Amino acid sequence: MTSSSSSPSSSPEPAATAPSAVKRVLVLRYSQSGQLDRVTDQVVAPLRADPSIELHEEVLRPLAPFPFPWPFLRFFDAFPESAHMKPQPLAPLSLTGDEDFDLVILPYQVWFLAPSQPVTAFLKHPVAARLLAGKPVVTVIACRNMWLLAHEKLKGMLGDVGARLIDNVVLTDPGPTLATFFTTPAWLIWGRKRGFWGMPDAGLSSEQIRGTARFGRALRDALHQGLERGTQPLLAGLGAVRADAKLLVSEKAGTRSFYLWGKLIMAAGGPGAWQRKPLLLLYVVFLIALIVTVVPVSLTLQALLRPLFRGWLTKMTAQFECPSGSATDRTSLYDD
């Protein structure tokens, strides 16, 4: 039955052939802290409750699980392979690659300015090439605040397997940028989510997480109408993503740093090798010095020069907000 909610204004009319009685949706899940699982649950709840939609939820399980909270050095020991997109292997999947899905939902975290290792491992798995070829994919990002270059890397991997990215949802920590440099590691390494020294709590707010249910409702309606077979985004007008192109300079500098240091550390040995530990400690000192000195100066200079680059920032913002966009004209249709 077709929902009474209107379809995206930018979406094409449904295909002439009638949609199949049951739509099959693949949800790929990996959450280290549990936050992304909470987001995913909200997004898929409307789909799970619909008898005309069949969900397959595949949990990605690293062969050597990543702990939470992470021990201090083990946290930083993950960055070389993350930055170089050389992930640890996954445990065997329940998927064979012969399954057929109408839509794929791919939530993911950003690790060291790259997609998390389990998600990267899946997209480089032979099964992914058979499973995702030609399929429409909706990505959902939950991260601190820097995701622009990680998403470009993920788009590249989706392109490599022939998948079609039709939507992207981004949820970022609402805290100030400098504060999150401290609150996010405190949460990941010591499990301390509550704010300290006057800084806010780490991670997404409960309101942000609850609000993601609107995307599930919109996807449900789009599936009813067969819109996933088109080329237009299904989540336009729902405030899916707000890009901050001002962070692009910092992301590029950080990515370069992770890449160069990562290459040096990997040359000393594989993950967990004792030879890597002195270099990791040296990098931590370097990173802290960078955060407390170079980052504030860089942000100040960018603020002063911003008027000169307003046109470029506007262009970059529009580029990174594709395909779903930041418009909110349809939110009233799908909010509680």
N, C-alpha and C positions, 0 to 999 in steps of 0.2 A: 504494500500500500504506500502511495506517495505521501510524504509529509506535507502539511499545509504551509510550512515555512518556505519562504521564497528562496530560490537558488541564487548563487552569486551573480551580481549584475554583469560581471565580466566573463561569466562562464558560457559556453556554447549551449545550444538546445540539446536535449538528450538525443542519442543516436536513434535512427529510425527503427532498428530492431528492438524488440521488447527486452528489458533486462531479465536476467535469469532469476528464478524463484529465490535462490539463496546466493548471497554474495559471500565470498570467502576472503577473509582478511588475515594477513600474517602480521603479528606484532613481535618484534625482536627486542628482547629485554636484557639489560645488564645495569645493575645499580650497585655501587659499592657502599655508599652511606645509607641507602634506602630512600633518599630524597627523590631520585628519578623514578623509582617504583611508585611513589605516591603520585607523582605527576602522571605517569603512564596509566595508573588505575583510574584517574579522573577522566583522561581522554577516552579510554576504551569502555568505560562504564555504560554509556548510551549504546554502544555497539553490542556489548555483551548482553544487554537486556532485550535486544531486538531479535525475535525468532527468525527473521529473514536474513540474518547475518551470522555467519559461522566464523568464530575466531580460532586461530591457532597461535598460541603464545609460546614462543621459543626462548627459553632462558639461556643466554650465553654463559658458559662456565669455563673459565680458564683452567687449563690442566693443572697449573700450580696457582691456587686461588690467591688473589690479592687481599690482604687483611684490612679490616677497618676496626678501630683506627690503625693507621700505618705506623710502625716503628720509624723513628726519625730518619735514619739512614736508608731504610728500605723505601721510604717515600721518595727520596731524591734518587735512589738507585733505579727507579722506574723511568726517569726522564730521558736517558739517552735513547733507549729503544722506542719510547713514545715519540720523541722528536723526529727520529729517523724512520718512524713507521715500520719498525721491525718487531711486531708483537710476539708475545709468548703464545704458544698454540692453545687451541680450545680443546676441551673434552669432546668426545664424539657427539654430533648433533642427532636429533631425532628426524631431521629433514634429510631427504635423499637428493633433492634437486628436481625430482620428477613431479612434485606437487604443483598445482595451478592455483594462483591467488589473483583476486581482482584488484587488491590494494595491499600495499606494504607500509606499515608504520614503524619507523626506526627512531626511537629516542636514543640520545647519546650524551655523554659527558665530554668535556674538554679536559684533556690531560696535557699540561705543558704545551699549550697552544696547538694541540693536535687532537684528533678524535681519540677517545680512550682505546687502550690496547685491545680489549675484547671485541669492540666494534670493528676496529681495523682488521683484526684476525678473521672475523666473519667475512668481511667484504673481500678479503684476499683468499678465502677458502674456495676450493673448486665448486662446492655446492652453490655458492652465491652466483657464480657466472651462469649456471643453468636455471637457477630459481628466479633471478631478478631481471633477466633479459626481457626488455620491452615492458616491464611492469611499472605502474605509477607508484612513486614512493613519497611519503610524507615524513619529514624529519622533525624531531622535537629536541631542542637543546636546552639543558639546564646547566648553568655554569656561573662562574664568578662574574665576569663582565667582558672578557676578551674571547670572542668566538669567530671573528671574521675570517681569519686565515685558516682556522681549523675547518670551517665549513667549506672553504675553497678546496681543501685537501679531500674532504669527504665527497664533494661533488665530483672531483676527479676520479675517485674510486668507483662511484656510482656509474660514471661515464664508461669506465673500463669494463664493467659487466653489462653495459647496455641498458641500465635502468633509467627511468624518466623521473626526475625530481619535479613534482608538481606543487609542493607546498613545504614551507619551513616555518616552524614555531620556535621562538626564542624566549626563554625566561632567564633573567639575570638577577644576581644578588642586588637588592636595592640600596645597599650601603654605599658610602663614599668610596671612591677608588682606592685612596691611600689606606683607609681602614681595612678594606678587604684583603690587602696584602698581608695583614696580620691575623685577621679573624678567620679567614679560610684555612690557612695552614694550621692554626690552633685547633680547628674542628677536625681536620683530616688526620693530624698527627696525635693529638691528645684527646680527641672526642669531645672537645669543649665547644658546644654550639652557642652557648649564651655569651653575649658580648661582655667586654671587660675594658677597663680604663676609659669609660665613657663612650666606647664604640658599640655599634648595634650588633644584634645577633648575626651569626653567619648563616648564609643560605637564603633560600626563598622564603617569603612570608606565606602564612597559611592562606591568606586571601589570594595570592598569586596562584597557588596550587589549586585551590577550589575553582578558580576562574577558568582553568583549562578544560573544564567539562564542556564549555561552549564549542570547542573544536570538535569534540566527539559528536555532539548533536549535529553540527554542520556536516561532518563526514557521513553520518548516518543518512541524512537527507539526500546528500549528493549520491550516495550509493543507491538509494531508492530510485533515483532518476537516471542512473547510468552515466553520471557526469565524469566518473573517474576514467572513462574511456576517451575523454576529450583532451585538449591540450591546455586548458585554462586552469588556474588555481581553484581549489575548492574552498579555501579559507580566506578569500579576499574579503575585505571589509570587516574583519574581526579583530583587528589590532594584533595580528600574529607576531610581528617582529618590528622592533625599533632599533635600527643600527646606529652606532655612535662612531662615525668615521674618524673622529678626533683621536680614537685609540689606535688607528691603523699604524701610525708611526711607531708607537710603543710596541705593538704586536710584531712589526717587522724586525725591530731591534731585538726583542726577546726571542723570536724564532731563530734569528741568526746566532744569538748567544747559545741557545739550547743545542743548535745543530753543531756548532764548532766544539763546544765543551763535550757534547755527547759523543762526537767522533773520537776525541781524545780519551774519554773514559772507557768507551767500548774497546779501544785498542789495548787497554790494560787487562781486560778479561770480560767474561760474560756476567749476566746478572747474578748478584750475590757474591762475586769473587772478592776476596779480601784485598786484592791489589787495587780495586776501584775505590776503596774507602778513603784513603788519603786525598785522592783527587776530588771525591764527592765533598769532603769537608772543606777543601780549598774552594770549591765552587760555591758552597753555601756562604762562606765569608764574602766571596766576590758578589754574590747575589744580594746579600744584605746591604753591602756598601752601595750597590747600584740603586737599590730601592730608596735608601735614605739620602742619597746625594743626587744622582743623575736624574732619577724619575721626577722629583719635584721641580728641578730646573727645566727639564723637558716639557712638563705640563705648563709651566709658567710661560716659557717661550712660545709654545703652541697657542696659548690663550692670547698673547700679545700679537702674534702674527695671523691669527684666525681671520680677521677682516680681509687680508690679502688673498686668502685661499677659500673664501666663502663659496665661490663657484665650483671649485674642485670638491669641496666637502659635500656640497649638495649632490653632485654627480655620483660620488662614491656612496653616499647614504642611499640614494635610490637604487644603485647597483646591488648593494648588499641586502637591501630589503626585498629584493625579488626572490621568489615569485609571489609570495603571499601579500606583502606590503603592510604598511602601518595604519591604513585607513580603518575607521571604526564605524562606518555607516550601517553595518549589519549586526552590530553587537546586540542591539535590543531584541533581535529575533531569537537569539540563542542564550542570553544571560538568564539566570534564575529569576 
